[in-house]
Amino acid sequence: MNGSNEALAVMPPYNAKRMATTRSQRLIVMSNRAPVRIVREARGERLEPTVGGVGTTFLRLLERNGGLWIAWSGGQRSPAPKLMPPGDPRFKIVFVPLGEQDISDYYHGMCNRGLWPLMHFMTPKCHFSTQQWSRYLRVNQAFARIACDEAEAGDLLWVQDFHLALVPHLVRQRRPDLPIGIFWHVPFPPEQLMRILPWREEFLYGMLGADVIGFHTQSYATHFLNCCHRILHLDVCHERGEVSVGGRQVHAAPFPLGIPADFFSNLAASPRVAGRAQRIRRSLGTQIMVLGVDRLDYTKGILERLLGFERFLERNPAWHRRVTLVLIAVPSRTKVSDYANLKRELDELVGHVVGRFSSEGWVPLRYLYTQFGAEELVAYYRAADVALLTPLRDGMNLVAKEFVASRIGDDGVLILSEFAGAAEELTEALQVNPYNADEIAERLRQAVEMAPAEKSMRMRTMRGKVQANNLERWSESFLAELIPEAGFAAGATEAVRA
């Protein structure tokens, strides 16, 4: 998955034990990107895992139940199908061939410059063209064709995210026997914004080919239901979350995405991570560490976060030389102009804040433009006193949940944008309007001055929620809704290990 909620930690390779099964029903997972990268070597090829978090759960499901994963390889090559795991095959990966023009128009064009900003309510950044839409349709047809050809009677299809919105309808046309679900890993816009998409009817009908459509929050499910009623003029029951279409009832409901919570808490408890966290704190030399972690994306509110931190420093001179913000920005979509412009603006603003407030050997801001592995990222989660996460719009925000799961001492403070899906679950966080620099500054002051007992109460409650609604619970609840008698199980979180 490469929607807005992909975990930033680079997870270790999946290595669960093989489990025997007599279940004939297979799971077919379909996503834009494959869970492995094919690396060429002198003696041939090897497979390298590329997924973490959500993708790891799908790998576990497929190893337990058999089936296949249909995805783009990430390049112009279309490798032959691969059996996974290589040494003990349990399922197959089938790669969808995409040419240079497909990648340009479908992925970089329609997905990244059209649908991505639309889904995040950022319509001024939307760029649409008929050529790109035609290519988007063509790629969705290619995915659907492979699914129809590969699926056996009784199989179940689980489509992932906005890249493949048309696939459910395209598959249903040929294979009405297949149960079909789609999960929306990004926000879903209200009807007034959805009308901006020139092909809004085709897009919505594409999604309605599914039996179950999952969203992170009830508000996003409600937006979808409103679109079906007001744009397509279909009968909708908001109480049951159902849309009547083609003699069928399509269920649209919230399934809040979780994380492998035990993985993060166990990693945070390891001596190596604890030692790394201590070294991070010593290197800063300040009393309070504030942490911001995101992909470098205009939806994440990184510039707004820095402006809020600047306002905090303006208003609270007593905290100078006592607080440092560590800003981790993970490179993302570097070939898209909007992202290159954001990188330039961020560099300039970082320089401005550092130049304005640095004094007597104290630098108020440490800026890291890189991607970390899971162990190092969790060390930063442990080292921080405050996590400052201010997306302008986010489907869920898994970083917030990763931070909470890593706070094994029930300490620390989470400041979270009210526009993140996670805000509906993590109500004990200090919620903030990311467009309001004054409010960000006030929440920072509140966080650094909060009493230990209040910190513990808030974090302990949030950790309980993250542990209860973990990644396995999410996948099992969705599949149970799609086809209750299937009995698919994701397995325990502890199965994710090096």
C-alpha positions in Angstrom: 0.0 0.0 0.0 1.2 3.5 -0.6 -1.6 5.5 0.6 -1.4 8.3 3.2 -1.3 5.9 6.1 1.6 3.6 5.2 3.7 3.1 8.3 7.1 4.9 8.1 9.0 2.2 9.8 10.9 -0.2 7.5 9.7 -3.5 8.9 11.9 -6.6 9.1 11.3 -9.4 6.6 8.2 -11.5 7.3 9.1 -15.0 8.5 6.0 -16.7 9.9 5.8 -20.5 10.4 3.9 -22.4 7.7 0.5 -23.4 8.9 -1.5 -26.2 7.3 -5.0 -25.4 6.0 -7.7 -27.4 4.3 -9.7 -24.3 3.5 -10.4 -24.2 -0.3 -11.3 -20.5 -0.3 -8.4 -18.4 -1.2 -7.7 -14.7 -0.7 -6.7 -12.5 -3.6 -5.1 -9.3 -2.5 -4.8 -6.5 -5.1 -2.7 -3.4 -4.6 -0.8 -0.8 -6.7 2.6 -1.9 -5.5 3.9 -5.4 -4.9 5.1 -6.5 -1.4 8.6 -7.4 -2.8 11.3 -5.8 -4.9 13.1 -7.9 -7.4 16.8 -7.2 -7.2 19.0 -8.3 -10.0 22.3 -10.0 -9.2 25.2 -11.5 -11.1 23.7 -15.0 -10.6 20.1 -14.1 -11.1 17.4 -12.4 -9.0 16.5 -12.3 -5.4 13.3 -11.0 -3.7 13.5 -8.2 -1.1 10.5 -7.3 1.1 9.2 -3.7 0.6 6.2 -3.7 2.9 5.7 -3.0 6.5 2.6 -2.8 8.7 -0.4 -3.4 6.5 1.4 -5.3 3.9 2.9 -7.7 6.4 -0.6 -8.6 7.6 -1.6 -9.5 4.0 1.5 -11.6 3.7 0.4 -13.5 6.8 -3.1 -13.9 5.5 -1.9 -15.3 2.3 0.6 -17.7 3.9 -2.2 -19.0 6.1 -5.0 -19.3 3.6 -3.2 -19.5 0.2 -4.1 -17.3 -2.8 -2.4 -14.6 -4.7 -1.3 -11.0 -4.7 -1.8 -9.0 -7.8 0.3 -5.8 -8.1 2.6 -3.6 -10.2 6.3 -4.4 -9.8 7.2 -0.8 -9.5 9.1 -0.6 -12.8 8.7 -1.2 -16.5 9.7 -4.9 -16.3 6.9 -7.4 -15.8 8.5 -10.3 -14.0 7.1 -13.8 -14.2 4.8 -14.8 -11.3 6.7 -15.6 -8.1 5.9 -18.2 -5.5 6.1 -17.0 -2.0 7.8 -17.6 0.3 10.5 -18.8 -2.1 11.6 -21.8 0.1 8.1 -22.9 1.1 5.5 -21.7 -1.4 2.1 -20.9 0.0 0.8 -18.2 -2.5 1.7 -16.5 -5.7 2.5 -12.9 -6.7 1.3 -12.0 -10.2 2.7 -8.8 -11.6 0.7 -6.4 -13.8 2.7 -5.1 -16.8 2.9 -1.3 -17.0 4.8 0.5 -19.7 6.4 3.9 -19.5 3.3 5.8 -20.6 1.2 3.8 -18.1 3.5 4.8 -15.2 3.5 8.5 -16.3 -0.2 8.9 -16.9 -1.7 6.5 -14.4 0.6 6.7 -11.5 2.4 10.0 -11.6 -0.5 11.7 -13.3 -4.0 10.5 -12.4 -3.1 9.0 -9.0 -0.5 11.4 -7.6 -1.5 14.7 -9.2 -5.2 14.1 -9.5 -6.8 11.7 -7.0 -4.3 12.1 -4.2 -4.9 15.9 -3.6 -8.7 15.4 -4.3 -9.0 12.7 -1.6 -7.2 15.0 0.8 -9.5 18.0 0.1 -6.7 19.9 -1.6 -8.4 20.8 -4.8 -6.1 23.7 -5.9 -3.4 21.0 -6.4 -5.6 18.8 -8.6 -4.6 18.3 -12.2 -6.9 16.2 -14.4 -6.6 15.3 -18.1 -8.6 12.9 -20.3 -5.4 11.2 -21.4 -4.5 10.4 -17.8 -8.0 9.2 -17.0 -8.0 6.9 -20.1 -4.7 5.4 -18.9 -6.1 5.0 -15.3 -9.0 3.1 -16.8 -6.7 1.0 -18.9 -4.5 0.0 -16.0 -7.6 -0.8 -13.8 -8.8 -3.0 -16.7 -5.4 -4.8 -16.7 -5.6 -5.5 -13.0 -9.2 -6.7 -13.3 -8.5 -8.9 -16.3 -5.7 -10.8 -14.3 -8.0 -11.1 -11.3 -10.8 -12.6 -13.4 -8.4 -15.0 -15.1 -6.7 -16.1 -12.0 -9.6 -16.4 -9.6 -11.1 -19.7 -8.8 -14.7 -20.4 -7.8 -15.2 -19.3 -4.2 -12.2 -17.1 -4.0 -12.4 -13.7 -2.3 -11.0 -10.4 -3.7 -9.7 -7.6 -1.5 -8.8 -4.5 -3.4 -6.6 -1.8 -1.8 -6.9 1.9 -2.2 -7.7 4.7 -4.7 -5.3 3.5 -7.3 -7.7 0.7 -8.2 -11.1 2.3 -7.6 -12.6 0.9 -10.9 -11.5 -2.7 -10.4 -14.5 -3.8 -8.3 -17.0 -3.0 -11.0 -14.8 -4.3 -13.8 -14.3 -7.6 -12.0 -18.0 -7.9 -11.1 -19.0 -7.6 -14.8 -17.1 -10.8 -15.6 -17.1 -12.6 -12.2 -20.3 -11.8 -10.3 -19.6 -15.0 -8.2 -16.7 -13.4 -6.4 -17.1 -11.6 -3.0 -15.3 -8.3 -3.5 -14.1 -5.8 -0.9 -12.2 -2.6 -1.2 -10.5 -0.7 1.6 -9.9 3.1 1.2 -6.5 3.9 2.9 -6.9 7.6 2.4 -9.6 10.1 3.3 -12.8 10.4 1.2 -14.0 13.9 0.3 -17.4 15.3 0.8 -19.8 15.4 -2.1 -19.2 19.1 -2.9 -15.5 18.3 -3.5 -16.1 15.0 -5.2 -18.0 16.8 -7.9 -14.7 18.4 -9.1 -13.7 15.0 -10.6 -14.8 15.1 -14.2 -15.4 11.3 -14.1 -17.1 11.2 -10.7 -19.9 8.9 -11.8 -17.6 6.3 -13.3 -15.4 6.5 -10.3 -18.2 6.0 -7.8 -19.8 3.2 -9.8 -16.4 1.5 -10.0 -16.2 1.4 -6.2 -19.8 0.2 -6.0 -18.8 -3.0 -7.7 -17.6 -4.2 -4.2 -19.8 -5.8 -1.6 -18.1 -4.1 1.3 -16.3 -0.7 1.1 -14.1 0.1 4.2 -13.0 3.5 5.4 -11.0 4.7 8.4 -13.7 6.7 10.0 -17.5 7.1 10.0 -17.2 10.6 8.5 -15.5 9.3 5.4 -18.1 6.5 5.0 -20.8 9.2 5.4 -19.1 11.3 2.7 -19.2 8.3 0.3 -22.9 7.6 1.1 -23.7 11.2 0.4 -21.9 11.1 -2.9 -23.9 8.0 -4.0 -27.2 9.6 -3.1 -26.6 13.2 -4.4 -24.3 12.5 -7.4 -25.6 9.1 -8.6 -29.2 9.5 -7.2 -29.1 6.0 -5.6 -31.1 4.9 -2.6 -29.0 5.1 0.5 -29.7 3.9 4.0 -27.4 5.9 6.3 -28.4 3.9 9.4 -27.3 0.6 7.9 -24.5 2.2 5.8 -26.0 0.6 2.6 -26.3 1.7 -1.0 -28.8 0.0 -3.4 -27.3 -0.5 -6.8 -28.0 -3.1 -9.5 -30.2 -5.1 -7.3 -27.5 -5.4 -4.7 -26.8 -3.8 -1.3 -23.3 -2.4 -0.9 -22.2 -1.9 2.7 -19.9 1.2 3.4 -18.6 1.3 6.9 -15.7 2.4 9.1 -12.9 -0.1 9.8 -10.2 1.9 11.7 -6.8 0.8 10.6 -4.5 -0.5 13.4 -0.8 -1.2 13.7 1.1 -4.3 14.9 1.1 -2.8 18.4 3.0 -5.7 20.1 5.8 -5.3 17.6 6.4 -1.7 18.5 6.1 -2.1 22.2 8.4 -5.1 22.2 10.9 -3.3 20.1 10.7 -0.2 22.4 11.5 -2.5 25.4 14.7 -3.9 23.8 18.0 -2.9 25.3 19.4 -1.8 21.9 16.5 0.6 21.3 16.7 1.9 24.9 20.4 2.6 24.5 19.9 4.3 21.2 17.2 6.5 22.7 19.5 7.6 25.5 22.2 8.5 22.9 19.7 10.6 21.0 18.8 12.5 24.2 22.4 13.1 25.1 23.2 14.4 21.6 20.5 17.1 21.9 21.6 18.4 25.3 18.2 19.8 26.1 15.5 19.1 28.7 12.6 18.5 26.3 12.6 16.7 22.9 9.6 17.4 20.6 9.4 14.9 17.6 7.7 15.3 14.2 7.8 12.3 11.8 6.2 12.3 8.3 6.7 11.5 4.7 7.5 14.8 3.0 4.0 15.5 1.6 2.0 18.7 1.4 -0.9 16.9 3.2 1.2 16.4 6.4 1.2 20.0 7.6 5.0 20.1 8.1 5.3 23.8 7.2 2.4 24.6 9.5 4.1 22.6 12.3 7.3 24.7 12.0 5.3 27.9 12.0 3.6 26.7 15.2 6.9 25.8 16.8 8.3 29.2 15.8 5.3 30.9 17.5 5.9 28.8 20.6 9.5 30.1 20.8 8.3 33.6 20.3 5.8 33.4 23.1 7.8 31.3 25.6 11.4 32.7 25.9 11.7 30.8 29.2 11.8 27.6 27.2 14.7 28.7 25.0 17.7 26.4 25.3 15.4 23.8 27.0 13.4 22.5 24.0 14.5 21.0 20.7 12.3 20.0 17.8 13.6 16.9 15.9 11.9 16.9 12.5 12.2 13.7 10.5 11.0 14.1 6.9 11.0 10.9 4.8 11.6 11.5 1.0 8.5 11.0 -1.1 7.5 11.4 -4.7 10.7 13.3 -5.5 9.8 13.4 -9.2 6.6 15.4 -8.7 7.0 19.1 -8.9 4.7 19.9 -5.9 7.0 17.8 -3.7 10.2 19.4 -5.0 8.7 22.8 -4.2 7.7 21.7 -0.7 11.2 20.4 -0.1 12.6 23.9 -1.0 10.1 25.7 1.2 10.9 23.4 4.1 14.6 23.9 3.7 14.1 27.7 3.7 11.8 27.7 6.8 14.2 25.4 8.7 17.0 27.8 8.0 14.9 30.7 9.1 13.9 29.2 12.5 17.4 28.0 13.2 19.0 31.3 12.3 16.5 33.3 14.3 16.6 31.4 17.6 19.9 29.6 17.9 22.1 30.9 20.7 24.9 29.9 23.1 25.4 26.5 21.4 21.6 25.7 21.5 20.0 24.9 18.1 16.2 24.7 18.5 15.7 22.4 15.5 17.3 19.3 14.2 16.1 18.4 10.7 16.7 14.9 9.3 15.7 14.2 5.6 15.9 10.5 5.5 14.1 7.2 6.1 14.9 5.1 9.2 14.5 1.4 9.9 12.0 0.3 12.5 14.6 0.0 15.3 16.0 3.5 14.9 12.6 5.1 14.4 11.3 3.5 17.6 14.3 4.8 19.4 13.2 8.3 18.4 9.7 7.5 19.6 11.1 6.5 23.0 13.5 9.5 23.2 10.8 12.1 22.6 8.8 13.8 25.3 6.3 15.1 22.9 5.1 14.0 19.4 3.8 16.8 17.3 1.8 15.5 14.3 -0.1 18.1 12.4 -1.5 16.7 9.1 -3.8 19.0 7.2 -5.8 15.9 6.3 -5.0 12.2 6.9 -6.9 9.0 6.5 -5.6 7.7 9.8 -2.0 8.6 10.7 -0.2 5.5 11.8 2.7 7.4 13.2 0.5 8.6 16.0 -0.3 5.0 16.9 3.3 3.8 16.5 4.4 6.6 19.0 1.7 5.6 21.5 2.5 1.8 21.2 6.2 2.6 21.8 5.6 4.6 25.1 5.9 1.5 27.3 6.4 3.7 30.4 3.0 5.3 29.8 4.6 8.7 29.5 5.0 11.4 26.9 2.4 13.6 25.2 0.8 13.3 21.8 -0.3 16.5 20.0 -2.4 15.4 17.0 -4.2 17.3 14.3 -8.0 17.1 14.6 -8.0 16.4 10.8 -6.3 13.0 11.2 -8.5 9.9 11.3 -6.7 8.8 14.4 -8.1 11.8 16.3 -11.5 10.0 16.4 -9.9 7.2 18.4 -7.1 8.9 20.3 -9.3 11.4 22.1 -6.8 11.7 25.0 -4.3 13.4 22.7 -4.0 17.2 22.7 -5.9 17.9 19.5 -5.0 20.9 17.4 -6.1 22.8 14.3 -2.9 22.6 12.2 -3.8 25.8 10.4 -3.7 27.8 13.7 -0.1 28.6 14.6 -1.3 30.1 17.9 -3.1 26.9 18.9 -0.1 24.8 18.0 2.1 27.0 20.2 -0.4 26.8 23.1 -0.6 23.0 22.8 3.2 22.8 22.9 3.2 24.9 26.1 0.5 22.7 27.6 2.5 19.6 26.7 5.8 20.7 28.2 4.2 21.8 31.4 1.8 18.9 31.8 2.0 17.1 35.2 3.4 13.5 35.1 0.1 12.0 36.4 -1.9 13.5 33.6 0.6 12.4 31.0 0.4 8.8 32.4 -3.4 8.8 32.4 -3.7 10.0 28.9 -1.0 7.7 27.4 -2.1 4.6 29.3 -5.7 5.1 27.9 -4.4 5.6 24.4 -2.1 2.5 24.6 -5.0 0.4 25.6 -7.0 1.5 22.5 -4.0 0.9 20.2 -3.4 -2.6 21.6 -7.1 -3.5 21.4 -7.7 -2.3 17.8 -4.5 -3.7 16.3 -3.7 -4.6 12.7 -4.9 -8.2 13.0 -8.2 -7.0 14.5 -8.7 -4.7 11.6 -8.1 -7.3 8.9 -10.2 -9.9 10.6 -13.2 -7.5 11.1 -13.2 -6.5 7.5 -13.0 -10.1 6.2 -15.7 -11.1 8.7 -18.0 -8.4 7.3 -17.2 -9.4 3.7 -17.8 -13.1 4.1 -18.5 -14.2 7.7 -18.3 -18.0 7.1 -14.7 -17.8 5.6 -13.0 -17.7 9.0 -9.8 -16.0 7.8 -7.4 -15.3 10.5 -4.4 -12.9 10.4 -2.5 -14.6 13.2 -0.8 -13.0 16.2 1.2 -9.9 16.0 4.2 -11.7 17.5 4.6 -13.5 14.2 6.2 -10.4 12.7 9.8 -10.9 13.5 13.2 -10.8 11.9 
